[in-house]
Amino acid sequence: MENRAMSKRRNSPPKYRHHKASGQAVVTLNGIDHYLGKWNSKASKAEYDRLIGEWLTHGRTVRRTGPDASLTVNELLVAYLCWAKSYY
């Protein structure tokens, strides 16, 4: 019989953790820390549930939001070239 080490369960959601330096709750999704508010508060737990729900809905990926959410590589290069022309 082979002795196997227990591996991390892939189906469990990321943990709700305490960021001691700031006193806030934090969860890490796809390598990005999301601060949720005051540790152990109802608001931070609700934010955790919301983020985990969105994360699961989008196939366990973090969905970008904001003005640059749909920025393509081409648009980024054009913006950089415009900036470079005015700067140099």
N, C-alpha and C positions, 0 to 999 in steps of 0.2 A: 504494500500500500504506500502510495506516494504522499509525502507531507507537503501540503500547500499552505502558503501564507494567505491570510484573509485579505482580499482586495477591497478597495473602497467601493461601496455600492453606487452604481452609475444612475440608478433610478431615483435616488433620494435628492431632494432639493438642497441647494447650498444653505449653510447654516446662518441663522440670525446670531450675530456675535456682538460682543461688547468691545468697542474701541476705547480702551482705558484712558488714553491721552486726551481725548476730546470729550469723553463721557457720553458718546453717541453710540447708537446701534449701527451696525454695518453689515452688508452682505456683499460677497464678491460674485459677480456674474461675468463669465468669460474673461476673467482676469482684470475686471474693472470694479473697484470698490464703489459702492453706492451707500452714502450716509443717509440714514433713515430718520434721524431726530433723536431726542433724548432716550437713552437706554431704558428699556423695559416700560416705556410709555405706551398707552393705547394707540396713539398716533403713529409711533414708529412701527408697531406691530401691524397696523393697517397698511402702512406704506410697504412693509415687507411683503405682505400678502398680495398687494397690488402688483409690485414688481415681479414677484415669482409667477403670478398669473400671466402677466404680459410675456415674460420670458418663456414660459411653457407654450403659450399660444403661438409664439413666433418660432417654434422649433428649437427651443433652448439657445436662442441667440438674443443679443441685446439689440433692440431696434433703435437706431439713431433718430433723434428729433431735433428740430430747430431749423434755422435758415440753410445750413449746409447738409441737411439730411440726404438730399438726393444729388449731391455734387458728383459729377463724373470726373474721371481723370482728365479728359479733354478740357472741361470747364476749369479745373484747377490749373492746368498748364496755361490756358489763355489768361486767367487772372494773374498768374505769376508773371507772364510776359508783359502784361500791361503795367504791373507794378515795377518790374525791372526797367522798362523803358523810361518811366518817370523818375526812378531813383538814380539810374546811371546816366 
